[in-house]
Amino acid sequence: MNHEMAAAVLPLFLSTVLGAPAFALGVIEGVAFSKRARLNLGFALFSAGLLYLLRFSKPATGNGSTVKETLP
């Protein structure tokens, strides 16, 4: 059973088995979309920070090691 089958049956399950009103599915989907958007933003910021650190930390350490070698 994949997620498309569960998504197709969810409105029927909510209305018949649980007796939930129609807006309950909208609330569930809204919460899921909001959570997915926040996670995407968080991972994007995290990966951008890692790329920034990887890009700019190596030249700094390389230059620092050459300065140490030339100083008495």
PDB file of N, H, CA, C and O in Angstrom:
ATOM      1  N   MET A   1       0.850  -1.183   0.000  1.00  0.00           N
ATOM      2  CA  MET A   1       0.000   0.000   0.000  1.00  0.00           C
ATOM      3  C   MET A   1       0.890   1.238   0.000  1.00  0.00           C
ATOM      4  O   MET A   1       1.648   1.460   0.944  1.00  0.00           O
ATOM      5  N   ASN A   2       0.801   2.028  -1.035  1.00  0.00           N
ATOM      6  H   ASN A   2       0.185   1.848  -1.802  1.00  0.00           H
ATOM      7  CA  ASN A   2       1.632   3.221  -1.107  1.00  0.00           C
ATOM      8  C   ASN A   2       0.867   4.444  -0.605  1.00  0.00           C
ATOM      9  O   ASN A   2      -0.310   4.350  -0.254  1.00  0.00           O
ATOM     10  N   HIS A   3       1.544   5.588  -0.574  1.00  0.00           N
ATOM     11  H   HIS A   3       2.500   5.665  -0.858  1.00  0.00           H
ATOM     12  CA  HIS A   3       0.920   6.777   0.002  1.00  0.00           C
ATOM     13  C   HIS A   3      -0.218   7.318  -0.851  1.00  0.00           C
ATOM     14  O   HIS A   3      -1.106   7.983  -0.318  1.00  0.00           O
ATOM     15  N   GLU A   4      -0.228   7.056  -2.166  1.00  0.00           N
ATOM     16  H   GLU A   4       0.493   6.515  -2.599  1.00  0.00           H
ATOM     17  CA  GLU A   4      -1.332   7.538  -2.986  1.00  0.00           C
ATOM     18  C   GLU A   4      -2.629   6.819  -2.650  1.00  0.00           C
ATOM     19  O   GLU A   4      -3.703   7.421  -2.669  1.00  0.00           O
ATOM     20  N   MET A   5      -2.529   5.550  -2.348  1.00  0.00           N
ATOM     21  H   MET A   5      -1.657   5.061  -2.333  1.00  0.00           H
ATOM     22  CA  MET A   5      -3.730   4.814  -1.959  1.00  0.00           C
ATOM     23  C   MET A   5      -4.264   5.304  -0.616  1.00  0.00           C
ATOM     24  O   MET A   5      -5.474   5.441  -0.438  1.00  0.00           O
ATOM     25  N   ALA A   6      -3.373   5.565   0.316  1.00  0.00           N
ATOM     26  H   ALA A   6      -2.389   5.454   0.171  1.00  0.00           H
ATOM     27  CA  ALA A   6      -3.804   6.065   1.617  1.00  0.00           C
ATOM     28  C   ALA A   6      -4.409   7.460   1.494  1.00  0.00           C
ATOM     29  O   ALA A   6      -5.386   7.770   2.175  1.00  0.00           O
ATOM     30  N   ALA A   7      -3.841   8.303   0.637  1.00  0.00           N
ATOM     31  H   ALA A   7      -3.046   8.051   0.084  1.00  0.00           H
ATOM     32  CA  ALA A   7      -4.373   9.657   0.443  1.00  0.00           C
ATOM     33  C   ALA A   7      -5.746   9.624  -0.214  1.00  0.00           C
ATOM     34  O   ALA A   7      -6.575  10.497   0.045  1.00  0.00           O
ATOM     35  N   ALA A   8      -5.998   8.631  -1.057  1.00  0.00           N
ATOM     36  H   ALA A   8      -5.325   7.922  -1.267  1.00  0.00           H
ATOM     37  CA  ALA A   8      -7.297   8.524  -1.703  1.00  0.00           C
ATOM     38  C   ALA A   8      -8.366   8.037  -0.735  1.00  0.00           C
ATOM     39  O   ALA A   8      -9.531   8.413  -0.869  1.00  0.00           O
ATOM     40  N   VAL A   9      -7.998   7.216   0.227  1.00  0.00           N
ATOM     41  H   VAL A   9      -7.051   6.910   0.335  1.00  0.00           H
ATOM     42  CA  VAL A   9      -8.959   6.635   1.163  1.00  0.00           C
ATOM     43  C   VAL A   9      -9.155   7.516   2.403  1.00  0.00           C
ATOM     44  O   VAL A   9     -10.151   7.362   3.110  1.00  0.00           O
ATOM     45  N   LEU A  10      -8.233   8.425   2.675  1.00  0.00           N
ATOM     46  H   LEU A  10      -7.424   8.550   2.100  1.00  0.00           H
ATOM     47  CA  LEU A  10      -8.282   9.231   3.893  1.00  0.00           C
ATOM     48  C   LEU A  10      -9.576  10.036   4.044  1.00  0.00           C
ATOM     49  O   LEU A  10     -10.152  10.012   5.131  1.00  0.00           O
ATOM     50  N   PRO A  11     -10.070  10.746   3.024  1.00  0.00           N
ATOM     51  CA  PRO A  11     -11.330  11.479   3.218  1.00  0.00           C
ATOM     52  C   PRO A  11     -12.511  10.571   3.554  1.00  0.00           C
ATOM     53  O   PRO A  11     -13.349  10.917   4.386  1.00  0.00           O
ATOM     54  N   LEU A  12     -12.572   9.426   2.913  1.00  0.00           N
ATOM     55  H   LEU A  12     -11.891   9.145   2.237  1.00  0.00           H
ATOM     56  CA  LEU A  12     -13.642   8.474   3.198  1.00  0.00           C
ATOM     57  C   LEU A  12     -13.528   7.940   4.624  1.00  0.00           C
ATOM     58  O   LEU A  12     -14.532   7.804   5.324  1.00  0.00           O
ATOM     59  N   PHE A  13     -12.317   7.641   5.044  1.00  0.00           N
ATOM     60  H   PHE A  13     -11.502   7.751   4.476  1.00  0.00           H
ATOM     61  CA  PHE A  13     -12.099   7.149   6.408  1.00  0.00           C
ATOM     62  C   PHE A  13     -12.471   8.203   7.439  1.00  0.00           C
ATOM     63  O   PHE A  13     -13.114   7.890   8.440  1.00  0.00           O
ATOM     64  N   LEU A  14     -12.073   9.451   7.203  1.00  0.00           N
ATOM     65  H   LEU A  14     -11.550   9.705   6.389  1.00  0.00           H
ATOM     66  CA  LEU A  14     -12.382  10.513   8.157  1.00  0.00           C
ATOM     67  C   LEU A  14     -13.878  10.735   8.296  1.00  0.00           C
ATOM     68  O   LEU A  14     -14.377  10.931   9.404  1.00  0.00           O
ATOM     69  N   SER A  15     -14.593  10.707   7.185  1.00  0.00           N
ATOM     70  H   SER A  15     -14.187  10.548   6.285  1.00  0.00           H
ATOM     71  CA  SER A  15     -16.020  11.023   7.242  1.00  0.00           C
ATOM     72  C   SER A  15     -16.864   9.856   7.737  1.00  0.00           C
ATOM     73  O   SER A  15     -17.797  10.066   8.513  1.00  0.00           O
ATOM     74  N   THR A  16     -16.563   8.638   7.311  1.00  0.00           N
ATOM     75  H   THR A  16     -15.806   8.468   6.681  1.00  0.00           H
ATOM     76  CA  THR A  16     -17.426   7.512   7.684  1.00  0.00           C
ATOM     77  C   THR A  16     -17.028   6.880   9.014  1.00  0.00           C
ATOM     78  O   THR A  16     -17.887   6.664   9.869  1.00  0.00           O
ATOM     79  N   VAL A  17     -15.764   6.585   9.203  1.00  0.00           N
ATOM     80  H   VAL A  17     -15.066   6.761   8.508  1.00  0.00           H
ATOM     81  CA  VAL A  17     -15.349   5.868  10.409  1.00  0.00           C
ATOM     82  C   VAL A  17     -15.238   6.802  11.603  1.00  0.00           C
ATOM     83  O   VAL A  17     -15.745   6.500  12.683  1.00  0.00           O
ATOM     84  N   LEU A  18     -14.573   7.940  11.410  1.00  0.00           N
ATOM     85  H   LEU A  18     -14.160   8.185  10.532  1.00  0.00           H
ATOM     86  CA  LEU A  18     -14.361   8.855  12.526  1.00  0.00           C
ATOM     87  C   LEU A  18     -15.482   9.873  12.686  1.00  0.00           C
ATOM     88  O   LEU A  18     -15.625  10.474  13.750  1.00  0.00           O
ATOM     89  N   GLY A  19     -16.275  10.072  11.643  1.00  0.00           N
ATOM     90  H   GLY A  19     -16.159   9.584  10.778  1.00  0.00           H
ATOM     91  CA  GLY A  19     -17.352  11.058  11.703  1.00  0.00           C
ATOM     92  C   GLY A  19     -16.855  12.491  11.734  1.00  0.00           C
ATOM     93  O   GLY A  19     -17.530  13.371  12.267  1.00  0.00           O
ATOM     94  N   ALA A  20     -15.697  12.730  11.176  1.00  0.00           N
ATOM     95  H   ALA A  20     -15.149  12.015  10.743  1.00  0.00           H
ATOM     96  CA  ALA A  20     -15.111  14.066  11.178  1.00  0.00           C
ATOM     97  C   ALA A  20     -15.753  14.929  10.094  1.00  0.00           C
ATOM     98  O   ALA A  20     -16.154  14.409   9.053  1.00  0.00           O
ATOM     99  N   PRO A  21     -15.854  16.236  10.321  1.00  0.00           N
ATOM    100  CA  PRO A  21     -16.398  17.111   9.283  1.00  0.00           C
ATOM    101  C   PRO A  21     -15.425  17.258   8.112  1.00  0.00           C
ATOM    102  O   PRO A  21     -14.278  16.816   8.178  1.00  0.00           O
ATOM    103  N   ALA A  22     -15.906  17.881   7.053  1.00  0.00           N
ATOM    104  H   ALA A  22     -16.838  18.239   7.000  1.00  0.00           H
ATOM    105  CA  ALA A  22     -15.114  17.968   5.825  1.00  0.00           C
ATOM    106  C   ALA A  22     -13.854  18.817   5.996  1.00  0.00           C
ATOM    107  O   ALA A  22     -12.839  18.550   5.351  1.00  0.00           O
ATOM    108  N   PHE A  23     -13.905  19.831   6.850  1.00  0.00           N
ATOM    109  H   PHE A  23     -14.729  20.048   7.374  1.00  0.00           H
ATOM    110  CA  PHE A  23     -12.733  20.694   6.999  1.00  0.00           C
ATOM    111  C   PHE A  23     -11.590  20.010   7.747  1.00  0.00           C
ATOM    112  O   PHE A  23     -10.475  20.532   7.766  1.00  0.00           O
ATOM    113  N   ALA A  24     -11.841  18.853   8.362  1.00  0.00           N
ATOM    114  H   ALA A  24     -12.746  18.428   8.346  1.00  0.00           H
ATOM    115  CA  ALA A  24     -10.780  18.146   9.082  1.00  0.00           C
ATOM    116  C   ALA A  24      -9.663  17.718   8.131  1.00  0.00           C
ATOM    117  O   ALA A  24      -8.485  17.777   8.485  1.00  0.00           O
ATOM    118  N   LEU A  25     -10.030  17.291   6.937  1.00  0.00           N
ATOM    119  H   LEU A  25     -10.986  17.243   6.650  1.00  0.00           H
ATOM    120  CA  LEU A  25      -9.005  16.917   5.957  1.00  0.00           C
ATOM    121  C   LEU A  25      -8.177  18.129   5.557  1.00  0.00           C
ATOM    122  O   LEU A  25      -6.962  18.025   5.386  1.00  0.00           O
ATOM    123  N   GLY A  26      -8.824  19.273   5.408  1.00  0.00           N
ATOM    124  H   GLY A  26      -9.811  19.359   5.547  1.00  0.00           H
ATOM    125  CA  GLY A  26      -8.093  20.501   5.089  1.00  0.00           C
ATOM    126  C   GLY A  26      -7.125  20.900   6.182  1.00  0.00           C
ATOM    127  O   GLY A  26      -6.018  21.363   5.906  1.00  0.00           O
ATOM    128  N   VAL A  27      -7.544  20.721   7.420  1.00  0.00           N
ATOM    129  H   VAL A  27      -8.443  20.345   7.644  1.00  0.00           H
ATOM    130  CA  VAL A  27      -6.655  21.031   8.541  1.00  0.00           C
ATOM    131  C   VAL A  27      -5.455  20.086   8.544  1.00  0.00           C
ATOM    132  O   VAL A  27      -4.318  20.514   8.744  1.00  0.00           O
ATOM    133  N   ILE A  28      -5.717  18.806   8.324  1.00  0.00           N
ATOM    134  H   ILE A  28      -6.640  18.459   8.162  1.00  0.00           H
ATOM    135  CA  ILE A  28      -4.630  17.821   8.299  1.00  0.00           C
ATOM    136  C   ILE A  28      -3.654  18.127   7.169  1.00  0.00           C
ATOM    137  O   ILE A  28      -2.439  18.101   7.370  1.00  0.00           O
ATOM    138  N   GLU A  29      -4.180  18.417   5.982  1.00  0.00           N
ATOM    139  H   GLU A  29      -5.166  18.438   5.818  1.00  0.00           H
ATOM    140  CA  GLU A  29      -3.299  18.725   4.849  1.00  0.00           C
ATOM    141  C   GLU A  29      -2.560  20.045   5.067  1.00  0.00           C
ATOM    142  O   GLU A  29      -1.398  20.171   4.682  1.00  0.00           O
ATOM    143  N   GLY A  30      -3.217  21.024   5.677  1.00  0.00           N
ATOM    144  H   GLY A  30      -4.161  20.922   5.990  1.00  0.00           H
ATOM    145  CA  GLY A  30      -2.553  22.297   5.960  1.00  0.00           C
ATOM    146  C   GLY A  30      -1.402  22.142   6.932  1.00  0.00           C
ATOM    147  O   GLY A  30      -0.340  22.737   6.745  1.00  0.00           O
ATOM    148  N   VAL A  31      -1.608  21.347   7.966  1.00  0.00           N
ATOM    149  H   VAL A  31      -2.470  20.864   8.118  1.00  0.00           H
ATOM    150  CA  VAL A  31      -0.536  21.104   8.938  1.00  0.00           C
ATOM    151  C   VAL A  31       0.617  20.355   8.277  1.00  0.00           C
ATOM    152  O   VAL A  31       1.785  20.667   8.511  1.00  0.00           O
ATOM    153  N   ALA A  32       0.285  19.373   7.455  1.00  0.00           N
ATOM    154  H   ALA A  32      -0.664  19.120   7.265  1.00  0.00           H
ATOM    155  CA  ALA A  32       1.337  18.607   6.777  1.00  0.00           C
ATOM    156  C   ALA A  32       2.126  19.493   5.813  1.00  0.00           C
ATOM    157  O   ALA A  32       3.351  19.394   5.739  1.00  0.00           O
ATOM    158  N   PHE A  33       1.426  20.357   5.075  1.00  0.00           N
ATOM    159  H   PHE A  33       0.431  20.438   5.136  1.00  0.00           H
ATOM    160  CA  PHE A  33       2.122  21.244   4.141  1.00  0.00           C
ATOM    161  C   PHE A  33       3.007  22.237   4.883  1.00  0.00           C
ATOM    162  O   PHE A  33       4.132  22.507   4.464  1.00  0.00           O
ATOM    163  N   SER A  34       2.503  22.773   5.973  1.00  0.00           N
ATOM    164  H   SER A  34       1.589  22.554   6.314  1.00  0.00           H
ATOM    165  CA  SER A  34       3.293  23.726   6.760  1.00  0.00           C
ATOM    166  C   SER A  34       4.544  23.059   7.329  1.00  0.00           C
ATOM    167  O   SER A  34       5.629  23.640   7.311  1.00  0.00           O
ATOM    168  N   LYS A  35       4.384  21.848   7.828  1.00  0.00           N
ATOM    169  H   LYS A  35       3.503  21.376   7.842  1.00  0.00           H
ATOM    170  CA  LYS A  35       5.540  21.137   8.378  1.00  0.00           C
ATOM    171  C   LYS A  35       6.566  20.835   7.299  1.00  0.00           C
ATOM    172  O   LYS A  35       7.769  20.973   7.526  1.00  0.00           O
ATOM    173  N   ARG A  36       6.091  20.417   6.110  1.00  0.00           N
ATOM    174  H   ARG A  36       5.115  20.305   5.926  1.00  0.00           H
ATOM    175  CA  ARG A  36       7.005  20.117   5.015  1.00  0.00           C
ATOM    176  C   ARG A  36       7.741  21.384   4.561  1.00  0.00           C
ATOM    177  O   ARG A  36       8.933  21.330   4.259  1.00  0.00           O
ATOM    178  N   ALA A  37       7.039  22.518   4.513  1.00  0.00           N
ATOM    179  H   ALA A  37       6.070  22.561   4.759  1.00  0.00           H
ATOM    180  CA  ALA A  37       7.680  23.757   4.099  1.00  0.00           C
ATOM    181  C   ALA A  37       8.734  24.203   5.106  1.00  0.00           C
ATOM    182  O   ALA A  37       9.806  24.674   4.725  1.00  0.00           O
ATOM    183  N   ARG A  38       8.425  24.054   6.393  1.00  0.00           N
ATOM    184  H   ARG A  38       7.554  23.671   6.702  1.00  0.00           H
ATOM    185  CA  ARG A  38       9.410  24.429   7.420  1.00  0.00           C
ATOM    186  C   ARG A  38      10.644  23.541   7.367  1.00  0.00           C
ATOM    187  O   ARG A  38      11.768  24.020   7.513  1.00  0.00           O
ATOM    188  N   LEU A  39      10.428  22.243   7.159  1.00  0.00           N
ATOM    189  H   LEU A  39       9.514  21.854   7.040  1.00  0.00           H
ATOM    190  CA  LEU A  39      11.574  21.345   7.056  1.00  0.00           C
ATOM    191  C   LEU A  39      12.419  21.650   5.827  1.00  0.00           C
ATOM    192  O   LEU A  39      13.648  21.619   5.892  1.00  0.00           O
ATOM    193  N   ASN A  40      11.764  21.944   4.711  1.00  0.00           N
ATOM    194  H   ASN A  40      10.766  21.969   4.658  1.00  0.00           H
ATOM    195  CA  ASN A  40      12.515  22.298   3.503  1.00  0.00           C
ATOM    196  C   ASN A  40      13.341  23.555   3.724  1.00  0.00           C
ATOM    197  O   ASN A  40      14.497  23.622   3.306  1.00  0.00           O
ATOM    198  N   LEU A  41      12.760  24.545   4.372  1.00  0.00           N
ATOM    199  H   LEU A  41      11.821  24.491   4.711  1.00  0.00           H
ATOM    200  CA  LEU A  41      13.499  25.774   4.648  1.00  0.00           C
ATOM    201  C   LEU A  41      14.655  25.511   5.609  1.00  0.00           C
ATOM    202  O   LEU A  41      15.757  26.029   5.424  1.00  0.00           O
ATOM    203  N   GLY A  42      14.399  24.714   6.620  1.00  0.00           N
ATOM    204  H   GLY A  42      13.505  24.293   6.770  1.00  0.00           H
ATOM    205  CA  GLY A  42      15.458  24.408   7.580  1.00  0.00           C
ATOM    206  C   GLY A  42      16.618  23.665   6.945  1.00  0.00           C
ATOM    207  O   GLY A  42      17.779  23.985   7.199  1.00  0.00           O
ATOM    208  N   PHE A  43      16.307  22.666   6.113  1.00  0.00           N
ATOM    209  H   PHE A  43      15.364  22.406   5.907  1.00  0.00           H
ATOM    210  CA  PHE A  43      17.376  21.932   5.449  1.00  0.00           C
ATOM    211  C   PHE A  43      18.110  22.799   4.437  1.00  0.00           C
ATOM    212  O   PHE A  43      19.318  22.648   4.252  1.00  0.00           O
ATOM    213  N   ALA A  44      17.394  23.704   3.783  1.00  0.00           N
ATOM    214  H   ALA A  44      16.413  23.827   3.933  1.00  0.00           H
ATOM    215  CA  ALA A  44      18.053  24.595   2.827  1.00  0.00           C
ATOM    216  C   ALA A  44      19.019  25.525   3.553  1.00  0.00           C
ATOM    217  O   ALA A  44      20.146  25.730   3.103  1.00  0.00           O
ATOM    218  N   LEU A  45      18.581  26.083   4.669  1.00  0.00           N
ATOM    219  H   LEU A  45      17.665  25.917   5.034  1.00  0.00           H
ATOM    220  CA  LEU A  45      19.469  26.965   5.438  1.00  0.00           C
ATOM    221  C   LEU A  45      20.650  26.190   6.006  1.00  0.00           C
ATOM    222  O   LEU A  45      21.773  26.695   6.029  1.00  0.00           O
ATOM    223  N   PHE A  46      20.403  24.974   6.461  1.00  0.00           N
ATOM    224  H   PHE A  46      19.491  24.564   6.442  1.00  0.00           H
ATOM    225  CA  PHE A  46      21.479  24.145   7.000  1.00  0.00           C
ATOM    226  C   PHE A  46      22.507  23.820   5.928  1.00  0.00           C
ATOM    227  O   PHE A  46      23.709  23.932   6.165  1.00  0.00           O
ATOM    228  N   SER A  47      22.041  23.417   4.746  1.00  0.00           N
ATOM    229  H   SER A  47      21.064  23.326   4.553  1.00  0.00           H
ATOM    230  CA  SER A  47      22.983  23.063   3.695  1.00  0.00           C
ATOM    231  C   SER A  47      23.708  24.294   3.169  1.00  0.00           C
ATOM    232  O   SER A  47      24.882  24.207   2.811  1.00  0.00           O
ATOM    233  N   ALA A  48      23.033  25.434   3.117  1.00  0.00           N
ATOM    234  H   ALA A  48      22.079  25.504   3.409  1.00  0.00           H
ATOM    235  CA  ALA A  48      23.708  26.657   2.688  1.00  0.00           C
ATOM    236  C   ALA A  48      24.795  27.040   3.684  1.00  0.00           C
ATOM    237  O   ALA A  48      25.867  27.503   3.295  1.00  0.00           O
ATOM    238  N   GLY A  49      24.514  26.847   4.963  1.00  0.00           N
ATOM    239  H   GLY A  49      23.643  26.472   5.279  1.00  0.00           H
ATOM    240  CA  GLY A  49      25.531  27.124   5.977  1.00  0.00           C
ATOM    241  C   GLY A  49      26.715  26.190   5.855  1.00  0.00           C
ATOM    242  O   GLY A  49      27.860  26.619   6.000  1.00  0.00           O
ATOM    243  N   LEU A  50      26.458  24.923   5.590  1.00  0.00           N
ATOM    244  H   LEU A  50      25.528  24.575   5.472  1.00  0.00           H
ATOM    245  CA  LEU A  50      27.556  23.975   5.403  1.00  0.00           C
ATOM    246  C   LEU A  50      28.376  24.327   4.174  1.00  0.00           C
ATOM    247  O   LEU A  50      29.605  24.266   4.207  1.00  0.00           O
ATOM    248  N   LEU A  51      27.703  24.694   3.087  1.00  0.00           N
ATOM    249  H   LEU A  51      26.705  24.743   3.060  1.00  0.00           H
ATOM    250  CA  LEU A  51      28.440  25.073   1.884  1.00  0.00           C
ATOM    251  C   LEU A  51      29.278  26.316   2.137  1.00  0.00           C
ATOM    252  O   LEU A  51      30.408  26.407   1.658  1.00  0.00           O
ATOM    253  N   TYR A  52      28.741  27.266   2.878  1.00  0.00           N
ATOM    254  H   TYR A  52      27.823  27.192   3.266  1.00  0.00           H
ATOM    255  CA  TYR A  52      29.495  28.474   3.206  1.00  0.00           C
ATOM    256  C   TYR A  52      30.732  28.129   4.022  1.00  0.00           C
ATOM    257  O   TYR A  52      31.823  28.635   3.756  1.00  0.00           O
ATOM    258  N   LEU A  53      30.556  27.268   5.013  1.00  0.00           N
ATOM    259  H   LEU A  53      29.670  26.857   5.228  1.00  0.00           H
ATOM    260  CA  LEU A  53      31.707  26.884   5.837  1.00  0.00           C
ATOM    261  C   LEU A  53      32.748  26.123   5.035  1.00  0.00           C
ATOM    262  O   LEU A  53      33.947  26.353   5.190  1.00  0.00           O
ATOM    263  N   LEU A  54      32.295  25.218   4.177  1.00  0.00           N
ATOM    264  H   LEU A  54      31.321  25.031   4.051  1.00  0.00           H
ATOM    265  CA  LEU A  54      33.245  24.450   3.382  1.00  0.00           C
ATOM    266  C   LEU A  54      33.968  25.328   2.370  1.00  0.00           C
ATOM    267  O   LEU A  54      35.152  25.127   2.101  1.00  0.00           O
ATOM    268  N   ARG A  55      33.264  26.287   1.816  1.00  0.00           N
ATOM    269  H   ARG A  55      32.302  26.450   2.035  1.00  0.00           H
ATOM    270  CA  ARG A  55      33.861  27.129   0.788  1.00  0.00           C
ATOM    271  C   ARG A  55      34.888  28.093   1.373  1.00  0.00           C
ATOM    272  O   ARG A  55      35.941  28.317   0.775  1.00  0.00           O
ATOM    273  N   PHE A  56      34.589  28.664   2.536  1.00  0.00           N
ATOM    274  H   PHE A  56      33.734  28.483   3.022  1.00  0.00           H
ATOM    275  CA  PHE A  56      35.461  29.718   3.046  1.00  0.00           C
ATOM    276  C   PHE A  56      36.373  29.293   4.184  1.00  0.00           C
ATOM    277  O   PHE A  56      37.214  30.087   4.606  1.00  0.00           O
ATOM    278  N   SER A  57      36.249  28.097   4.689  1.00  0.00           N
ATOM    279  H   SER A  57      35.566  27.452   4.345  1.00  0.00           H
ATOM    280  CA  SER A  57      37.123  27.695   5.781  1.00  0.00           C
ATOM    281  C   SER A  57      38.446  27.117   5.265  1.00  0.00           C
ATOM    282  O   SER A  57      39.478  27.270   5.919  1.00  0.00           O
ATOM    283  N   LYS A  58      38.428  26.466   4.122  1.00  0.00           N
ATOM    284  H   LYS A  58      37.590  26.342   3.591  1.00  0.00           H
ATOM    285  CA  LYS A  58      39.658  25.859   3.608  1.00  0.00           C
ATOM    286  C   LYS A  58      40.718  26.893   3.212  1.00  0.00           C
ATOM    287  O   LYS A  58      41.883  26.713   3.568  1.00  0.00           O
ATOM    288  N   PRO A  59      40.368  27.968   2.492  1.00  0.00           N
ATOM    289  CA  PRO A  59      41.406  28.958   2.204  1.00  0.00           C
ATOM    290  C   PRO A  59      41.948  29.612   3.464  1.00  0.00           C
ATOM    291  O   PRO A  59      43.131  29.947   3.521  1.00  0.00           O
ATOM    292  N   ALA A  60      41.113  29.799   4.471  1.00  0.00           N
ATOM    293  H   ALA A  60      40.152  29.526   4.425  1.00  0.00           H
ATOM    294  CA  ALA A  60      41.580  30.429   5.704  1.00  0.00           C
ATOM    295  C   ALA A  60      42.567  29.520   6.426  1.00  0.00           C
ATOM    296  O   ALA A  60      43.576  29.998   6.943  1.00  0.00           O
ATOM    297  N   THR A  61      42.297  28.235   6.468  1.00  0.00           N
ATOM    298  H   THR A  61      41.477  27.847   6.048  1.00  0.00           H
ATOM    299  CA  THR A  61      43.232  27.342   7.143  1.00  0.00           C
ATOM    300  C   THR A  61      44.506  27.178   6.320  1.00  0.00           C
ATOM    301  O   THR A  61      45.594  27.043   6.879  1.00  0.00           O
ATOM    302  N   GLY A  62      44.375  27.189   5.001  1.00  0.00           N
ATOM    303  H   GLY A  62      43.491  27.298   4.546  1.00  0.00           H
ATOM    304  CA  GLY A  62      45.563  27.077   4.159  1.00  0.00           C
ATOM    305  C   GLY A  62      46.460  28.292   4.308  1.00  0.00           C
ATOM    306  O   GLY A  62      47.678  28.151   4.412  1.00  0.00           O
ATOM    307  N   ASN A  63      45.881  29.474   4.319  1.00  0.00           N
ATOM    308  H   ASN A  63      44.891  29.589   4.234  1.00  0.00           H
ATOM    309  CA  ASN A  63      46.682  30.688   4.484  1.00  0.00           C
ATOM    310  C   ASN A  63      47.278  30.755   5.880  1.00  0.00           C
ATOM    311  O   ASN A  63      48.406  31.215   6.052  1.00  0.00           O
ATOM    312  N   GLY A  64      46.539  30.305   6.864  1.00  0.00           N
ATOM    313  H   GLY A  64      45.623  29.931   6.725  1.00  0.00           H
ATOM    314  CA  GLY A  64      47.058  30.313   8.228  1.00  0.00           C
ATOM    315  C   GLY A  64      48.256  29.402   8.386  1.00  0.00           C
ATOM    316  O   GLY A  64      49.194  29.737   9.109  1.00  0.00           O
ATOM    317  N   SER A  65      48.242  28.264   7.731  1.00  0.00           N
ATOM    318  H   SER A  65      47.479  27.992   7.144  1.00  0.00           H
ATOM    319  CA  SER A  65      49.373  27.345   7.871  1.00  0.00           C
ATOM    320  C   SER A  65      50.608  27.893   7.166  1.00  0.00           C
ATOM    321  O   SER A  65      51.720  27.661   7.641  1.00  0.00           O
ATOM    322  N   THR A  66      50.459  28.617   6.043  1.00  0.00           N
ATOM    323  H   THR A  66      49.555  28.806   5.658  1.00  0.00           H
ATOM    324  CA  THR A  66      51.631  29.177   5.375  1.00  0.00           C
ATOM    325  C   THR A  66      52.207  30.333   6.173  1.00  0.00           C
ATOM    326  O   THR A  66      53.419  30.547   6.164  1.00  0.00           O
ATOM    327  N   VAL A  67      51.357  31.081   6.860  1.00  0.00           N
ATOM    328  H   VAL A  67      50.372  30.908   6.867  1.00  0.00           H
ATOM    329  CA  VAL A  67      51.869  32.177   7.694  1.00  0.00           C
ATOM    330  C   VAL A  67      52.656  31.613   8.862  1.00  0.00           C
ATOM    331  O   VAL A  67      53.710  32.142   9.212  1.00  0.00           O
ATOM    332  N   LYS A  68      52.154  30.541   9.472  1.00  0.00           N
ATOM    333  H   LYS A  68      51.297  30.111   9.187  1.00  0.00           H
ATOM    334  CA  LYS A  68      52.892  29.926  10.589  1.00  0.00           C
ATOM    335  C   LYS A  68      54.244  29.409  10.140  1.00  0.00           C
ATOM    336  O   LYS A  68      55.213  29.496  10.895  1.00  0.00           O
ATOM    337  N   GLU A  69      54.336  28.877   8.937  1.00  0.00           N
ATOM    338  H   GLU A  69      53.549  28.806   8.324  1.00  0.00           H
ATOM    339  CA  GLU A  69      55.603  28.322   8.473  1.00  0.00           C
ATOM    340  C   GLU A  69      56.614  29.411   8.160  1.00  0.00           C
ATOM    341  O   GLU A  69      57.817  29.184   8.293  1.00  0.00           O
ATOM    342  N   THR A  70      56.159  30.593   7.747  1.00  0.00           N
ATOM    343  H   THR A  70      55.182  30.778   7.639  1.00  0.00           H
ATOM    344  CA  THR A  70      57.122  31.642   7.390  1.00  0.00           C
ATOM    345  C   THR A  70      57.556  32.452   8.596  1.00  0.00           C
ATOM    346  O   THR A  70      58.611  33.085   8.559  1.00  0.00           O
ATOM    347  N   LEU A  71      56.764  32.449   9.676  1.00  0.00           N
ATOM    348  H   LEU A  71      55.907  31.934   9.706  1.00  0.00           H
ATOM    349  CA  LEU A  71      57.151  33.208  10.865  1.00  0.00           C
ATOM    350  C   LEU A  71      58.226  32.441  11.643  1.00  0.00           C
ATOM    351  O   LEU A  71      58.222  31.210  11.673  1.00  0.00           O
ATOM    352  N   PRO A  72      59.136  33.178  12.266  1.00  0.00           N
ATOM    353  CA  PRO A  72      60.200  32.492  13.051  1.00  0.00           C
ATOM    354  C   PRO A  72      59.709  31.883  14.328  1.00  0.00           C
ATOM    355  O   PRO A  72      60.491  31.286  15.069  1.00  0.00           O
TER     356      PRO A  72
END
